[in-house]
């Protein structure tokens, strides 16, 4: 029943908002920031509807840690398709997600994602991946935060997969803060029962920002382990909230 309700909510959202999408696409040619800002408002509503339909009880922690005066690089673990909706309903500023290239083939969803400064990466193509990192650096320099999941794939294990270090070049080259993000139990909504959707308690936790300006060579080497350790700490802290 929940699976049907989620699909119905998605269908209603895309049908009702399609005229707005076309208008925003036109606006984006002249004012990309206005297009992204309004598009994100629409998407927040849509994703809230979807999470409600899925029966996800959402806990958001640490939003006060996010710097409000500048773009950031959000780096999180990756458990589920639900991670992106959870990120979008909780992140405060204009933010583009880095998604796998296959998402670009999904009609309606990928169209909205282009309005939202999202980037589609082919991790098997080194040259394309490097180009996406350069585009992400440019977005951060233009005031758009970037949300990336450096594990590179969905991971339902307790231990994190090794983070792709290239993701952190976005922060190193732009000088933006890195905000560690811990996402808990989102795979209980779908992946553990696929193709069926189940209700579950999910948590997204934003950690203290790590500032990358004036980092030494040793600081840069320690950045990835530091972020991973912080995410592990938050995941452990939030475990009780998913029961």
MARLUMKOL-282477 format. One record per residue (C-alpha): residue number from 0; residue in three letters; x, y, z. Coordinates in nm, 3 decimals. Example, Ala and Ser with C-alpha at 12.3 -4.5 7.8 and 13.67 -1.06 7.14 Angstrom:
! residues 2
(0,ala,(1.230,-0.450,0.780)) (1,ser,(1.367,-0.106,0.714)) 
***
This chain:
! residues 243
(0,unk,(0.000,0.000,0.000)) (1,unk,(0.278,0.246,0.091)) (2,unk,(0.459,0.167,-0.233)) (3,unk,(0.148,0.259,-0.434)) (4,unk,(0.098,0.574,-0.227)) (5,unk,(0.460,0.687,-0.285)) (6,unk,(0.428,0.633,-0.660)) (7,unk,(0.095,0.818,-0.660)) (8,unk,(0.248,1.115,-0.472)) (9,unk,(0.537,1.131,-0.719)) (10,unk,(0.297,1.121,-1.014)) (11,unk,(0.075,1.394,-0.869)) (12,unk,(0.377,1.612,-0.791)) (13,unk,(0.524,1.586,-1.140)) (14,unk,(0.189,1.647,-1.312)) (15,unk,(0.087,1.943,-1.096)) (16,unk,(0.427,2.111,-1.102)) (17,unk,(0.514,2.055,-1.468)) (18,unk,(0.391,2.401,-1.580)) (19,unk,(0.595,2.559,-1.298)) (20,unk,(0.897,2.358,-1.407)) (21,unk,(0.872,2.497,-1.761)) (22,unk,(0.844,2.854,-1.632)) (23,unk,(1.140,2.805,-1.399)) (24,unk,(1.343,2.654,-1.682)) (25,unk,(1.285,2.973,-1.879)) (26,unk,(1.373,3.190,-1.579)) (27,unk,(1.692,2.989,-1.536)) (28,unk,(1.824,3.116,-1.868)) (29,unk,(1.832,3.468,-1.726)) (30,unk,(1.860,3.412,-1.351)) (31,unk,(1.995,3.066,-1.257)) (32,unk,(2.001,3.143,-0.883)) (33,unk,(1.634,3.243,-0.877)) (34,unk,(1.549,2.928,-1.071)) (35,unk,(1.743,2.708,-0.826)) (36,unk,(1.599,2.883,-0.519)) (37,unk,(1.234,2.846,-0.625)) (38,unk,(1.289,2.496,-0.765)) (39,unk,(1.430,2.386,-0.432)) (40,unk,(1.117,2.516,-0.258)) (41,unk,(0.904,2.301,-0.487)) (42,unk,(1.126,1.996,-0.440)) (43,unk,(1.118,2.029,-0.061)) (44,unk,(0.738,2.009,-0.071)) (45,unk,(0.746,1.714,-0.311)) (46,unk,(0.999,1.518,-0.110)) (47,unk,(0.812,1.586,0.215)) (48,unk,(0.502,1.437,0.051)) (49,unk,(0.700,1.131,-0.057)) (50,unk,(0.857,1.075,0.286)) (51,unk,(0.516,1.115,0.449)) (52,unk,(0.366,0.861,0.208)) (53,unk,(0.652,0.623,0.284)) (54,unk,(0.585,0.651,0.657)) (55,unk,(0.933,0.784,0.729)) (56,unk,(0.958,0.946,1.071)) (57,unk,(1.234,1.201,1.018)) (58,unk,(1.475,1.337,1.278)) (59,unk,(1.703,1.623,1.170)) (60,unk,(1.998,1.717,1.389)) (61,unk,(2.275,1.977,1.373)) (62,unk,(2.131,2.218,1.113)) (63,unk,(2.263,2.498,1.336)) (64,unk,(2.616,2.377,1.254)) (65,unk,(2.583,2.467,0.886)) (66,unk,(2.757,2.797,0.799)) (67,unk,(2.492,3.042,0.679)) (68,unk,(2.720,3.293,0.508)) (69,unk,(2.887,3.071,0.249)) (70,unk,(2.854,2.762,0.034)) (71,unk,(2.966,2.428,0.179)) (72,unk,(3.062,2.079,0.073)) (73,unk,(2.830,1.831,0.243)) (74,unk,(2.981,1.481,0.261)) (75,unk,(2.768,1.191,0.381)) (76,unk,(2.746,0.816,0.396)) (77,unk,(2.506,0.660,0.144)) (78,unk,(2.247,0.398,0.240)) (79,unk,(1.943,0.445,0.019)) (80,unk,(1.755,0.622,-0.258)) (81,unk,(1.586,0.800,0.033)) (82,unk,(1.909,0.987,0.119)) (83,unk,(1.859,1.259,-0.143)) (84,unk,(1.499,1.345,-0.040)) (85,unk,(1.613,1.350,0.323)) (86,unk,(1.899,1.583,0.234)) (87,unk,(1.681,1.821,0.035)) (88,unk,(1.413,1.863,0.302)) (89,unk,(1.674,1.951,0.565)) (90,unk,(1.953,2.147,0.396)) (91,unk,(1.893,2.524,0.433)) (92,unk,(2.065,2.689,0.135)) (93,unk,(2.074,2.637,-0.241)) (94,unk,(2.236,2.296,-0.286)) (95,unk,(2.314,2.067,-0.577)) (96,unk,(2.360,1.693,-0.529)) (97,unk,(2.616,1.485,-0.715)) (98,unk,(2.425,1.182,-0.846)) (99,unk,(2.519,0.880,-1.053)) (100,unk,(2.478,0.921,-1.428)) (101,unk,(2.192,0.666,-1.446)) (102,unk,(1.960,0.913,-1.268)) (103,unk,(1.989,1.143,-1.569)) (104,unk,(1.780,0.891,-1.765)) (105,unk,(1.483,0.921,-1.524)) (106,unk,(1.229,1.160,-1.677)) (107,unk,(1.080,1.442,-1.466)) (108,unk,(1.314,1.376,-1.171)) (109,unk,(1.631,1.447,-1.372)) (110,unk,(1.464,1.752,-1.528)) (111,unk,(1.405,1.904,-1.186)) (112,unk,(1.757,1.809,-1.081)) (113,unk,(1.904,2.017,-1.363)) (114,unk,(1.715,2.316,-1.220)) (115,unk,(1.873,2.242,-0.883)) (116,unk,(2.239,2.256,-0.987)) (117,unk,(2.271,1.877,-0.958)) (118,unk,(2.559,1.705,-1.135)) (119,unk,(2.562,1.356,-1.287)) (120,unk,(2.885,1.163,-1.249)) (121,unk,(3.016,0.855,-1.429)) (122,unk,(3.257,0.701,-1.178)) (123,unk,(3.385,0.461,-1.442)) (124,unk,(3.499,0.752,-1.659)) (125,unk,(3.795,0.928,-1.496)) (126,unk,(3.795,1.222,-1.737)) (127,unk,(3.422,1.285,-1.691)) (128,unk,(3.456,1.251,-1.313)) (129,unk,(3.731,1.513,-1.309)) (130,unk,(3.514,1.743,-1.519)) (131,unk,(3.228,1.706,-1.271)) (132,unk,(3.462,1.793,-0.983)) (133,unk,(3.568,2.110,-1.170)) (134,unk,(3.202,2.201,-1.229)) (135,unk,(3.129,2.144,-0.860)) (136,unk,(3.417,2.375,-0.763)) (137,unk,(3.272,2.642,-0.991)) (138,unk,(2.929,2.605,-0.833)) (139,unk,(3.072,2.643,-0.482)) (140,unk,(3.264,2.952,-0.593)) (141,unk,(2.931,3.090,-0.719)) (142,unk,(2.761,3.038,-0.383)) (143,unk,(2.594,2.699,-0.445)) (144,unk,(2.660,2.425,-0.189)) (145,unk,(2.738,2.075,-0.313)) (146,unk,(2.620,1.753,-0.146)) (147,unk,(2.824,1.444,-0.231)) (148,unk,(2.833,1.085,-0.103)) (149,unk,(3.200,0.980,-0.132)) (150,unk,(3.135,0.609,-0.075)) (151,unk,(3.026,0.609,-0.437)) (152,unk,(2.746,0.355,-0.397)) (153,unk,(2.471,0.259,-0.155)) (154,unk,(2.612,0.075,0.145)) (155,unk,(2.392,-0.107,0.396)) (156,unk,(2.683,-0.236,0.606)) (157,unk,(2.766,-0.095,0.949)) (158,unk,(3.118,0.006,0.840)) (159,unk,(3.170,0.288,0.591)) (160,unk,(3.317,0.209,0.250)) (161,unk,(3.641,0.395,0.169)) (162,unk,(3.568,0.753,0.067)) (163,unk,(3.671,0.871,-0.280)) (164,unk,(3.935,1.131,-0.202)) (165,unk,(3.873,1.321,-0.525)) (166,unk,(3.541,1.441,-0.382)) (167,unk,(3.729,1.651,-0.128)) (168,unk,(3.913,1.844,-0.400)) (169,unk,(3.593,2.049,-0.423)) (170,unk,(3.664,2.190,-0.077)) (171,unk,(4.041,2.207,-0.112)) (172,unk,(4.028,2.404,-0.438)) (173,unk,(3.738,2.633,-0.342)) (174,unk,(3.832,2.683,0.023)) (175,unk,(3.476,2.604,0.136)) (176,unk,(3.397,2.430,0.467)) (177,unk,(3.333,2.055,0.471)) (178,unk,(3.023,1.955,0.667)) (179,unk,(3.019,1.584,0.764)) (180,unk,(2.668,1.434,0.741)) (181,unk,(2.551,1.107,0.897)) (182,unk,(2.242,0.939,0.750)) (183,unk,(2.087,0.654,0.949)) (184,unk,(1.837,0.377,0.868)) (185,unk,(1.711,0.509,0.533)) (186,unk,(1.759,0.163,0.381)) (187,unk,(1.483,0.041,0.616)) (188,unk,(1.236,0.242,0.409)) (189,unk,(1.303,0.062,0.081)) (190,unk,(1.624,-0.132,0.020)) (191,unk,(1.569,-0.389,0.296)) (192,unk,(1.223,-0.475,0.159)) (193,unk,(1.247,-0.392,-0.211)) (194,unk,(1.030,-0.357,-0.408)) (195,unk,(0.807,-0.263,-0.114)) (196,unk,(0.817,0.057,0.092)) (197,unk,(0.796,0.029,0.474)) (198,unk,(0.769,0.289,0.745)) (199,unk,(1.086,0.355,0.944)) (200,unk,(1.263,0.604,1.169)) (201,unk,(1.536,0.787,0.978)) (202,unk,(1.795,1.040,1.092)) (203,unk,(2.009,1.300,0.916)) (204,unk,(2.275,1.463,1.133)) (205,unk,(2.490,1.760,1.027)) (206,unk,(2.823,1.776,1.207)) (207,unk,(3.056,2.064,1.288)) (208,unk,(3.210,2.222,0.976)) (209,unk,(3.574,2.159,0.899)) (210,unk,(3.733,2.471,0.751)) (211,unk,(3.975,2.409,0.467)) (212,unk,(4.122,2.754,0.415)) (213,unk,(4.496,2.769,0.482)) (214,unk,(4.520,2.394,0.534)) (215,unk,(4.871,2.252,0.550)) (216,unk,(4.974,1.950,0.344)) (217,unk,(4.938,1.735,0.656)) (218,unk,(4.589,1.877,0.724)) (219,unk,(4.479,1.784,0.373)) (220,unk,(4.605,1.428,0.417)) (221,unk,(4.410,1.400,0.742)) (222,unk,(4.087,1.551,0.604)) (223,unk,(3.924,1.232,0.470)) (224,unk,(3.994,1.020,0.782)) (225,unk,(3.874,1.310,0.998)) (226,unk,(3.543,1.334,0.811)) (227,unk,(3.492,0.958,0.820)) (228,unk,(3.562,0.945,1.193)) (229,unk,(3.309,1.222,1.257)) (230,unk,(3.042,1.045,1.051)) (231,unk,(3.110,0.720,1.238)) (232,unk,(3.074,0.905,1.568)) (233,unk,(2.740,1.058,1.466)) (234,unk,(2.607,0.726,1.333)) (235,unk,(2.687,0.563,1.665)) (236,unk,(2.527,0.852,1.856)) (237,unk,(2.207,0.835,1.647)) (238,unk,(2.158,0.457,1.658)) (239,unk,(1.906,0.474,1.943)) (240,unk,(1.690,0.718,1.745)) (241,unk,(1.616,0.458,1.477)) (242,unk,(1.471,0.196,1.714)) 
***
